[in-house]
Amino acid sequence: MLRGAISGFGEVAAQAHIAGWRTRPGVAIVAIHDPASARRHQAINLLKNVRVYDDLDLMLDGEALDFVDIASPPAFHAASVRKALAAGAHVLVEKPACFSSAELDGLAALADARASVLMCVHNWKYAPAYRRAHELIAAGRLGELRYVSLTRLRSGAAGGGGSAVGGERWRLDPKTGGGLLIDHGWHVFYLMQWLMGGDAPASVAAHLGRPDGSRLDDLADLRIEFPRGRIASAHLSWRSPARRTSALLYGAEAMLEIEGDRILLTDRSGASEDLSVSDLPDDSYHAAWFAGMAVDFERAIDAGCDGSIVDENRAEVRGAVALTEGSLRSAEAGGARVPVTL
């Protein structure tokens, strides 16, 4: 039985992570850390026999943990990962794993030195629609993939209007890692790399929109170049009047259109095939997808820190960090194309 703890008990932990861990018979969540008393009380109400802590160091000292699941706001991720690794635990951390390539180098080196698994929650890879897309690409149904476009339209930040326990307005505060690029950009960055067969991005051009007088971006328009002339684009917005999640991919032989869980494959002859999947309603937390992530995290622990699951996740993390850094540089340069440094 793996003994785990969660650090940061906001809505993503309460609504997705706990539900995901409950599907794993070999996992027990034995402790929760959160500095907010209301969230500690929520954890006690949701979990039987769980111990709660207001201090991460005290939890790490007081519990014999196999892993720590870090779901705090982004600004706290790197420090929490470092502490958990130093305590000898494996770590699963919500996106973004960290903010800079230099920070990632340090965390990866510590994980390797401790022979610990360090992975980031890349839950969109477990969405049925994108798993189907990945399977179709791998089976050659699209031919060589040439273009990926991902669109994420929202009317505002998740939790921006408050939540069940104390509100979740960190997404609207740059000091805690808020902003659309951090919140949604990371997801499209790892998805692009995964759909492109794991290839690393070569360059990025980015426009970031900010309300007048604000340092917080609420719109991102991105163009990423991959090797062999392949292109990926993303439009991300908190300004939309309606929620939409869609994608368009095409290769040499066919085009794939995704709208929610609806999937349409159209080949070169014009013939179309409905390949839609069944999924739960689109929301901000996606508990079923986290369950898939939990399975791979367990498998990674069994395989060891130098296994293929960890290697794939780390490559995606490195690309997402580099694309985040590159997008910020590009936006500061008026949207100029800048190389992605891995």
N, C-alpha and C positions, 0 to 999 in steps of 0.2 A: 504493500500500500504506500503510495506516494503522499507525503504530508506537505501540503501547500498552504500559502498565505497570500492574501491580497493586500497590496498597499495602494490606498486611494479607493474609497468606496462611494464613488459618484454613480451616476445613472448607468454608465456603460458596464460597470461592475455589477450593480444591482440587477440590471435587466438582461444583460447578455452573458457576462462571465460566469456568474453563479449558475445560471441555467445550463451553460455549456459544461461546466465541471460536474454538474449533477448527472450528466449522461455517461460519465466515466467511472465505472465501478472500482477501478484501481486507484482513485484519487480521493483524498479527504481534505477539504479546506478547514484547517484547524484554528486559524487566527486571521484577524482583520486589523489593518492599521489605517487610521484616518484621524487627522487633527481635529475634525469637526465632531462635536459630541452628538449632534443630530444624526450624522451618518453612522456613527458607532452604534447608536441605539437602533437604527434601521437594520444594521447587520445582525444584531442580537435577535431582532424580530424575525429575520429571514432564515437564520441558521441556528440549528440546535447545537448546544455545547461548544459554541465558538468563543474564543477568547479575543478581546478587543484591546487595542493599544492606541494611545495618542502620540506615541513616539516610535519611529521606525527602528532606531538603535535598540530600544528596549525589547521590541518584538524579536529582532534578530538574535539578541542575547538570550532571551527567555524561551525560545522555541527551537526544537531540533527539526529544521525545515529541509525538505528535499528541493523545494522550489519556491520562488516568489513571483507572483503575477502582479506587475506594476501597472496600475490603471489611474494614476494621478494625473493632473494637468501636465502638459508637455514640459514646462519649465523645470519640473522636478525629476524628470525621467533619468537623465544621465547620473545625477548624484545618487538617486535611489538604486539604480542598476549597479553602480560602483560598490555601494554598501552591501547589497545582497550578494554580489559575487565574492567580495572580501570575506563574507560570512560563510562561504562554501556552498551557497545555494545555486541551483540552476535558475535562469531568469527568463520569463516571458514578459515583454514590455509592450504596452500600447504604442501606436504610432504617434508622433515620430520617435524613433529610438533615441535620437539626439539631434542637435542642430548643426553640427559641423563635422567635416571629415577628420579633423584633428581629434575631436572628442571621440568619434567612432574608433579611430585607431587605438586610443587608450583603453576603451572598453573592450574591444576585441582582444587586445594583448592580455588584459587581465583575465578574461574568460578562458583564453588558451592556457595561461599560466596556472589557472585553478582547475583545468580540465573540466570546465563547466559549460553547459549548453546556454547560449545566449541567442534568443530569437525575438523578432518583432511580430506583432499581431498583424498579419496581412490577410484579413478576413474576407476581402472581396474575392480572393482566389477560390473561396469555398461557396460562392454564390452559384446556384445551379446554372444560371444563364451563362456565366463566364467559364464555368467548368465545361459546359457543352461547347462553347466557342473554342476553347483550348483543345478539346478532343477533335473537333472538326479540322482545325489547323494541322494537328499532329497526323491526322489520317489523310492529309493531302486534299481535302475536299475543296479548299479555296485556291490550291496551287501555292506558289511562293507568295507569302504575305507581303503586300506592298504598302498598305496604309491602315492605320488605326485611328479612329476618332472617338473620344469619350466625352460625353456631355453630362454635367451634374448641375441641375437647376434647382435652387431652393429659394424660398421666400424669406429666409433668415437663417441665422446660426442655430443648430440644435441646442436646446436648453436655454436659448437666449431670453425666453420669457419666464424663466424660472423652472424648477422641477419639484418633484415631490418632497425633497428634503433640502431646503436651504438655497435653492437656485443653482444654476450652473452657467455662470456668465464668464467663465475663464476664456471662452472662445472669442469674446469681445474685448479682451485686454491683452495688448502686446506683451506686457510684463509676464504673463503666465503662459505665453506661447499661443496666443490667439491669432486669428486671421484666417482667411480662406485658404491661402496657399499651404499653410501648415495643416489645416484641418482636412481638406479634401485633396490637395495636391499630392500628398504622399501616396494616397490610394491609387490615383491614376498613374503615378510614376512606377510603382511596382507592377501594376497590371500591364502597362505597356511593355515593360521588359519581359514579363512572363509570356505574354502573347507573341512577342517577337523572338521567342525561342531562347530567352535568357541572354541575348546580346546586350552589351552595354551601350548606352546612348553616346552620341558623338558631340552634339551641340544642342543648344536651346535658345529660343527667342521668346521673350515673355512681356506681356503687358499686364500690369497690376492696377486695378482701379481702387481708389480710396475716396470715401466721402470727403467733402471739403473740410479741411482742418483736422482730419484724422490721420493717424499713422497706421490704422488698421485696414488691410485690404479686404474688400468684400466682392471682388471680381478678379478672375485670372483667365487670360487667354494665352495659350501656350502652343508653341510649335517645336517639336523635338525631332532631330534627325538621327537615324540609326545607320549602321554600316550598309553598304550596297544600295544607297539611294532611297532607303525606306523612310517613311515619314509617319510621325504620330502627332496628333493634335488633341487639345483638350480645351473645353470652355466650361468654366466653373463660376457659379454665380449665387450670391445670396440676395440678388435683386429681382429674382423672377416672381411673377404673380402666382405661379403654380409649381408644384414639385414634379420634376421629370428626371429620369435616369435612363440614358440611351447610349447606344454605340453603333458605329458603322465600321466594318472592316472589309477590305477587299484584297484579293490576290490575283494571280494571273488567270484563274479559272472561274472564280465565283465571288459574290458579295454576300456579306452577312449583316443583317440589320437586327438590332436588339432594342426593344422598348419594354422596360420592366422585365417580365418573364416571357415575353413574346419574342420568338426568334424566327426570322425568315431568311432562307438561303436562296439566292437567285444565281443561276449559272450563266455561262456565256451565251447560251441559246435563248435566254429569257425565261426559261422554266423556273418556277418557284416551288419551294418545299417548306412547309410549316414544321419547324423543329422545336416548338415552344416547350417549356419546362414548367414544372409545378414548383411554386415557391410561396413562402409566407408573404403577407402584404409588406410593401417597402416601408421601412421605418429607419430610425437613426441608429439602431443598436444591433439588430441582426443576430439574435441569440443562436439560431441554428447554424449560422456560418461560423461563429466562434467555436461551436462544438467540433467542427471539422478541424479548426486550428488546434484545438486541444488534443485531438487524436495525433496530429503530426508532432506536436511538442512531446507527447509521451513517447512516440516512436523515436524521436531524436535523442531523448534521454537514454533509451535502450541501446541505440546505435553508438552513442558517444559523441563528443563534441567535434570530432573530425569527420562525421558522417555526411552523406550527400544532402540530407534535409537541412542541416545547419549551413552547409556551403551554399546552397541555393538561396536560402533566406538572407545570408550575409551579403551575397552579391546583389540582391534586390535592395537591401538596406543601403549598401554603399552607393548604388545608382540613385536611390531616392534622395539621399543626403546631397550628393553631387548635383542633382537636378534642382534641388531646393536652393543651394548656394548659387548655381548658375542662373536660375530664374531671377533671383534678387539682383545679381550683377547686371543681367540683361535689362531688367526694368529700370534700374538706375541709369543705364546708358540709353534710355529712350526706346527700348525694345530691340536693340541690336542683337544679332546672333553671336553667342559666345560659346567657346569650346567647353565641354564638360570634362572636368578633371577628376579622375577616379584615383 
